[in-house]
Amino acid sequence: MTFQGKIEHDFGPISAQLSGTYQKVKLDSRQDYNNNIGRRDGYAPALNTLAAAAAGLIPGLPASYFAPIAAAIIPNGPNGVLCTSDTDTIGLGAFGGNSNCATTPLQYDRSNQENSSWSAEAIISSDFDGPFNFLVGGIYADYHLTENSYYVNAFAIDYVAGLLGSFTALGGGLPPAFLGTPYFRNNTDDLTVKSYGLFGEVYFDISDKLKLTGGLRYNNDKKNVQARSTLASFLVPYSQTTNAFDSPYVGSFDADPGTPGNQIFQNRQVKFNEITGRAVLDYKITDDNLLYVSYARGYKSGGLNPPLQPIFAVPESFLPEQVDAFEIGSKNTFGDGALQLNLTAFYYKYKNLQLSKIVARTAVNENIDADIYGAEVEAIVRPDPDWTINLGFSYLHTEVKGDTFNSDPRDFGGGRSDAVIIKDITNASNCAVASGSGNAAGVNSFVNTITTVINAGLVPGVAAGANLQPTTSFPANGGIASTGAFGICSVLEAAAAGAFAGAGIDPAAFGGIEYFAAGVPKNIRGNQLPQAPQYKFSAGVQYTMNFDNGMSLVPRVDLAYTGESFGSIFNGNVNRIKGYAQANAQIQLNGTDDRWYIRGFVQNIFDSNSETGLYVTDQSSGLYTNVFTLEPRRYGIGAGFKF
């Protein structure tokens, strides 16, 4: 729902306008998370065991701790339907009776959002006869988000949340309980953004041919957010019927490790302000030929990253983006309109350019510095009044500037042979440990030693029998120099910090060990920016057939080519997006005086499925690549009328 309004009035050489917008948005979408049909055969042994435990047939496992799991996820027994938690706001899912059941295990995600916003802008401008004119104004915007959640639901999560919760409660002598929430939920419970800007421009005709434009703007932004991220984070009694966060054990959950004590929500506030501006010098060589040079400083507000589950070493906030943009160009018309030719060259210097990646099923923003330069050519050729030919070409060079270290989701070892990538068996996330002295054998030995400790049940709270295997090399053609192993990241973090030194496991004895929650960072200096093709070319041609009755028929064909680019700041062949072309065509019949038209069109004539973009999903989902392609060939008709 959107409402817009605008009031204008001229006071002679001064005019004023006031405009405003109110918008209220509600969005809700879901999809099959893996786009496949889940197989239940792999669950059969585990579900049979669960059913037996629920019936009290396994010594040492009281039925009261396992019957609630079976009732929630296999209500008709191990051979019946499998029930998966549906998304809810109370955090109980299937264990509160809110589930979706099917003959196969389900997995799906959901995104929902509710927000409202309004803005108002006032502008006063002049239209003097002399060489000087001006514009001044102000804008205020208020945005309030009251719900924004991303959920991941899966039968496997319900099974693990119930089983681990019951074992934890049983081992601690507590009433039967599951781990809440039995699905992943990254929830922004409340977000407010208040922003205002004051701006002004002056226009001065230095001469009949030379014009100067100058402007300044002050920007001010304030953002407050209340958010949390949960996934099997704390015990919730099966008897709980109101809200998971009413659990008597919710005190063990901490949504904000950066603040002393345990908090149910993470609360953050940021403020930014910046002065920006521009200067443009135009020179008219003739009435049909213009040269210009310009400088502008742009600004994009910073913000707050969502809380992550589990906690990773990523920035809580990200800085404002700033760009210094230099441009020189020429706009020309030749031969009484037979040729229009526009030429532009530009250089953009970015400070704290904002880029995002997926960490722990959540989009996280980070800052880098980058330089961009390039050139564009646009031409419209009219050999006669009935023919129009459009041509366009651009060249773009992008580069990360300065030493910039970042962790690659595809390679948590950072390309190092003295690192081990760990897959955490408790939450399916990744972490890494690396040698402090370049000793590959030492770091592998360290991980294998900790694996032995975990398998033996010598870690408090971790039962024996995990049967974790020693470190293993990745396939030779995989491009991963590190080794890998299953483990528990929190245990390795503690061991790397010397927590087991008293038991004879001293990190120094293995050459020194470094722990990396978000992966070993590597230098991306000189890398190209994502979605930045070096070359683009476009061409289009149309012919107007005019009829004696005043109607016309206009066929048109367009071809566009987009050059090679990368889908990730980490570049590399695995992130490469090949160049692709797309052809479109249309034919339009125009009525007399253009009062109506009928159009037929075909988009993507050759039905190309070329890849246009990609991003890598979270490690707990298997680091699969989401690929975007051209829309398939489409054709249709359209019509329009003028009154």
N, C-alpha and C positions, 0 to 999 in steps of 0.2 A: 504494500500500500504506500503510495507516494502522493504528496500534495506539494504543488509549487505555486509561487506567486511572485509577481513583479510589478513595481510601480515606477514610472518615469515621468519626469517633468522638465521642461526647458524654461530657464529663467534668462532669456536673451542669450548672451554668449556663454552662460553657465548652465549646465544640465546636471540633474541628480537622478539617481536611481536606487531603489531598495528592492532586494530580492531575497527570497527565503525558500527553504525546502524542509519538509517533514517526511520522514520515511520510517516505516515499521516493517520488519522482515522476520519471517518464520520459515526455516528450512529444515527438512528432514529427509535423509536418503540412506539406503542400505544396499549392500550387495554381497554376493557370495565371495568370501575373502580370497579363496584360492581358485574360484571358477572351475571346480571339479566335483565329482561325486565321491564322497569319502568311502573308504573300505572299512568294514567292521570286523573282518576276519582277524586282523592283528590285535583286536581288543578281546577276542573270545576267551583266552586263558585267564586274563585279568578279571573279566566280568564274572566268569564262573567262580573264581576265588572270592570276589566281592560278595556274590550271592551266598556262598557258603558261610562267610564271616557274618553276614547279616542274619543268617539263620542260626548262628551260635554253634556252628559245626567245626570251628577251628579253635583248638585249645589256646588260651591266652589272649584271644581277641573277643572281648565281650560284644554280644550282638547289639547292645544299646549304642555302641560307638560307630557301627557300620550299617545298621539297618536304615538310618536316615539317608545315607548316601544312596543306597540301593533304591529306596522309595522315591528319591528325587530324580535319579538319572536312568534307572532301569526299573520302572514301576511294575512292569509285567514280567520281570525276570530277565536273565541274561540273553535269552533268545527273542525277547520282545523289542519294543521300540526303544530307541536311545534318545534321551531328553537333554537338550542343551539350554543353558540359561538364556532367557531373553534379556534385552537391555531394560534396565529400570533405574529409577533415581534413589531407591532405598538400599541397593547393594546386596540384596539377598538372592536374586536370580532363581535358579531351579530349586534352591533350598528354602525359598519362600513361596514356592508354587508357581513361579513365573518362568515358563519354559516353552520351547518349541520341540516337538517330538517327531521323529522320523525313523525309518528302518535303517538308515545309514547315519554315521556321525556327521553333524553339521558344523560348519564354521562360516561366520559372516561378520561383517562390520557395520557400523552405523555412525553417521555424522548428523548432529542436529544443532540448531542455533536459533536463538531468539534475541533480537536487538531492536533498538529504536534510536533515531538520530534526528537532529535538526540543525540547521545552519542559517545564518543571515549575513548578507553582504551589502554594504553601502558604498557607492562610488559617486564622486563629484568630478566632473571633467569640464574643460573649457574649449571654446571654439572661437578664439580671437582672430581678428584679421591680420595681426602682426606676426612676427617670426616666432613668438613664444606661445606655447600652450602647455597644459599640465593635466594630470589625473591624480587624485588621491582617494584612498579608500581604506576600508577595514572589513575584516571577516571574522566571524565567530562560529565555531562548530562544537557541538556537544553530542557525544556518542555514548550509549549505555547498552552493554551486553549483559543479559540476565541469565543466559544459558548457552554454553557451547561445550559439547562433549564429543569425544571420539571413542567408540567402543570397539573391542575385538572380542567376539564370543566364539567358543569352540568347545565341543564335547570333551576334548582332552583336558582343557583347563578345568572344567567342572570336576572331572575325575580326579585330577591331581589336587585341586583345592579341597575336595572332600577327604581324600585319603590322607594327605599330609596333615590336614587339620585334625582328623581323628587320632592319628598316631601321636601328634604333638600334645593334644589334650590328654590322651591316655597316659603318655609318658610323664606328664606333669601333674597327674592326679586331678585334672580339671574335668568339668562336665563335658559330654560329647559336643564337639564343635568342628566347624569347617573354617577354611581361610577365606576371609572376605577382602575384596570383592571377588566372586568366582568368575570374573571376566576382567579384561583390561578396560579401564576407563580413565581417560585424561580429561578432566573436567575443569573448565573455567567457569566458576560459579558466579563471578561478578567482575565486570571490567568497565571502567569509565575512562573516557578520553575527552579532555577539554583542551581546545586549541583556538588560538586567535592570531591574527596577523594584521599588521599595519603596513600599507604600501603606498608608494607614490612614484610617478614618472613625470619627467619634463621632456618637451619636444622643442628643439630650437633649430630654426632654419638659418644656418650660417650664411648661406647664399642661395641663389635660385637652384643650384645644383647640389649643394652639400647640406645634409641634415644630420643633427646629433640627437640621439635618444639616450636618456639616462634614467635609471630607476633604482630604488632601494626598497627592501622589505624587511620587516622584523617579524620573526616567527617564534611562537611560544607554545609549547605542548606539555601537558601533564597527563600521566597515565597511572591509574591504580588498578591492581588486579588481585583477585582472590582465587586461588586455583589449587588443585591437588591431582595426584595421579596414583591409582591403586591397582594392584593385581595380587591377589592372595597375600595380603599385607598384614593381617592380624586375625586372631581367633574370634569367631562369632558363634555363640551357642546355637545348636540346631533349633532350640526352643525360641529363638529370637524371631519376633513377628512384625516388629515395627520398622526398624532401620538398622542396617549393619553398623552404623556409627554410634548406635546406642549400646553397643556391646560393652560389657564390663572390662574387656581386654583391649579396648581401642587405644588405651594409653600407651601401648607398645608401638603404635603407628606414629611416624613422624613425617608429616608432609613437607617440613621445612628444616632439613638438617643444618642449614646455614644459620639458624637462630637457636640459642640455648633452649633446652627443654624440648618437649614433644608438642607439635601443633597439628590440629586437625586440617588446617588449610595453610598454604603458603601465601603470605601477603607481601606484596612488593609495590613500590611507588618509584617512578622516575620522572624527572623534569628535564626538558631540553629547551634551549632558546638559541637563535642564530640570526645574524643579519646577512642577507643576501642581496644581490643586485645585478644589474646588467648595464652595458654601454654598447650602443650601436652607432656606427658611422656609415651613412649612405651617400653615395656619389653618383649622380645621374650624368653619364657621358652624353647620352641623348635621351629623348623621351622614350626610346625603346631599349635602352641599355643601361643597366644599373650595376654598380659595384658596391659591395658592403663588407665591413669587417665588424665582428662583434666579440664581446667577452661577457660571460655570465657565470655567476656562482649559484649553483643549485643546492637544495637541501631536502633531505628526506628524513623524517623523524625516526629516532631510535625506538626501542621498545623492550619488552620483557619476554624471555623464553618461558615456555610452560615448565612446570616441575616434571621431573623424569622418574620413572619407576622401572628398574632400580635406579639409584642415583649415579650419574656419570659426571665426569669432570668436564662439563661444558659451561659456558658463561650463563649466568642468571639473566643478564640483560645484554643488549647489543646497542652499539653506538649509532648516532645519526650518520647518515650517508651525506657526503659533500662532494661536489664535482665543480671543477673549474673548466669551463667550456670555452674554447677558442674556435672561431669559425671565420672563414673568408669565402666569399662567393660572388657569383655574377648571374643576373637574370636578364635574358635578352630575347628580343623579338626581331626577326629578319624577314625581309621580303613581304612586308605588309601582312604578316601573320602566317606566311608559308612555313616558317620554322620558328619554334620556341625552344630555346636552349638554356637550361639552368645548370650551373656548375658550382659545386660546393666542396671545400676541403675543411676538415675539422680535426681538433685534438682535444680529448677529454682526459683530464687528470682526476681520478677518483681517489678520495680518501675515505676509508672505512666503508667500501662498497659492501652492501648487504647480500649475502648468499645463504641459502638454506640447504640442509640435508636431514635425512631421517636418522634419529637416534632414539632407541627404546620406543619404537612405534610412534614417535613424535617429531614434528618438524621443528628443527632448531636453527636459529639464525646466527650467523657469525660475520665478522668483518674482515676485509682484506683491502689492500691498496692495489690499484690497477691503473694502467694507461691504455687509452684507446685512441687510435687515429685512423683516418680513412678519407675517402672521397666518394662523391656521388655525381652522376650525370643523368639528367632527365631531358628528354627531347620529345616534342610533338611536331610531326611533319605533316603538312597538308599540301600535297602536290597539286590538288585542285579542290574546290569547295566540298566535293562529295567524298573524298578520301581523307581518312585520319589514321596516322600511324604513330603509336606510342612506343618509345624506347627508354629503357632505364638500365643503369649499371651502377654497382657499388662495390667498393673494396673496403675491407675492414680488418684492422690488426688490433688484437687485444693481448694484454700481457699482465700477469701478476707482478707487481713491483716489490722489491726488497725481499729479504729472507722472511718467509711466511711458513710456519710449521702447522700442519693440520693432519688429522688422522683420516685415513681413507677407509670408508666402511667396507670396501671390497678386500682390503688387505690390512688387518689389524696389526700385522707385524711390521708395517712400515717399510717393507722391502728388505728387512734385515734378516740375515741368516742366523744371528745370535738372539733371536726372539722366538717365543712360543705363543701361539694363539690358543686361548682357552675357550672352550664352549662350556658355559655354566650349566650343570645338570639341574639346578634348582629353578632357573627362570629362562633358560635358552638364550641368554644374552652372551656376548663375547667380551673378553678382556685380553690382556697380553702381559707377559713378563719378558724382560730383556736383560742381557748381561750388561753390567756396568763397565766391563773391561773388554768387551768384544769376544768373550769366551763362549762360543756356541755349545761346546760340550758341557760347560759348567751350568748354563741355564737349563739345558735338557736334563741334566742330572738332578738339578734342584727340583724341577717339576716332577720328575719321576719319584723323588724321595717323598714329596708332599702327597703324591698319588698313593704311595704305599701307606702313609699315615692315615689318609682318608679311608682307604679300603679296610684298614685294620680297626676302624671305629675309634681312633684315638683323638679325634676332634670332638670337643664337647658339643652335644646336640646333634651329631651326625652318626647314624648307626653304621655298624660294620656291614660289609657285603656289597659295597657299591661296584666292585669288580672293574674299576677304571683301568684302562690299558696305558702302557708307556707312550711317550711322544712318538708321533708318526709324521713322516714327510708327506707333503702334498704331491699330487701328480706332477711329473716333470714338465708337462706342457701347460700347467695351470698358472704359471707366472708368479707363484708364491714362494719366496725364498725361505720363509720361516717353517718351523714344524708346528704341529697341532696336537691338542690333547683335550679330553674331557676332564672337567674338574669343578671346583667351587671357587669362584672369584674372590669371595670374602676371605676364604682360608688362605689363598695365595697372597692376597694383599697383606694379611696379618703376618704371614711367614716372611714376605719380602721386607717387612718392617722390623723383623727380628723377634716376633712374638714367640717363636719356637726355639730361640737360641739357647734357652735354658735346658731344652731337651736334646741339645746337640745338633740342631739344624740351624747353623749360623750362615746367613746369606753371604757373608764375607768369605766363607770357605769355598763358595762356588764362584768366586770372582766378583761378587757384588751383584745384587739383583734389583732391578727397577720394575715397579708395577705401574701399569697404564690401564685405567678403567675404560677409557674411550679409545684405546688403541695407541700404538707407537706413532707419534707424529712424524711426518716427513716434509721436506722442504718443497713447496710448490712454486718457488720463484721461477718466473719465465713461462709458466703454464698459460694456456689460452683460457679465456672465460667460457663458461658453458653457454650453449645456444647462441653462438656468435660466429656464423659462417663467414669465411673470408671473402667469398664472392657471391654476388647475386646478379641475375640478369632477367629482364622482362621485356616482352615485345607483344604488341597488340595491333590489330588492324581492323578497321571497319569501313564499310562503304554504304552510303546513303542513296537509295534509289527513290527519286521523287516522282510522283505520279501527277497527272494533269488535274485530278480531283482534289489535290492538296494533301493527300495521304503520302506516307513514305514507308519504305521497308529497309531496315538496317541490320544486315548480318555482321557479326563480329567474332573474331577468334583471338584468344590470348594464350600466351605461353610464358611460364615463369620457371626459372631454374634457381635453386638454392644450393650453394656449394657445401662442401664438407665442413662438419663442426664436431664438437664434443658435447656429450650430455652431462658431463661432470667436470668440475674444476681440476680433478686429478688426471684428466686426459687419458692417454693410453689407448691401445687398440680396442680393448673391451668396452670403452665408452665412446667409441667413434660412431658418428652418424654420417653415413655416406651422402654425397650430393644427390639431389633428386629433381625431377621436372614434373610440372603439372600443366595440362592443357584444358582450357575451358572454351565453350562456344555458346553463342546465343543468337537469336534472330527476333527482331522486334518490329511489329507493325504499328505505326503511329497514325492516329486519326487526324482529321483536319484541324489545323491550329493547335496540334498536340493536346487536344482535349481528352483523349483516351489512348490507351495502348494495350496491346496483347503481346506477351513475350514468351518464347520457348527457350529453354536453356539446358545445357549439359555441362556438369562440372566433373572434372577428372575423367576426361573422355576415354583415356586408355585404361581406366580402372586400376591405377597404380596403387600399391599398398606400401609405398616407401615410408621408411621410418623418419619421423620428424622430431622426436625427442625421447628422452628416457630419464628414469631416476631409479635408484637402488633402494629397495625397501629395507626394513629392519632385519637385523641378524636373527632375532627370535622367529622370524618368518622364513628364514632360509636365504636371505640376501638375494632374492630373485629380482630381476629387472623388470620394471613396468615400462612398456614401450608404447609410444604414441605414433600412430600412422596417419597418413592422409585419409580423409573420409572416402568411402567407396564411391564409385561413379553414381551420380545422381542426375536425374532429369525431371523436368516439370514445366509447368506453364504458370504465368502470372498475368494479372490485368490491373489497370489503374485508370482512374477518371479524375478530371479536374472540373470543379464547379465555379 
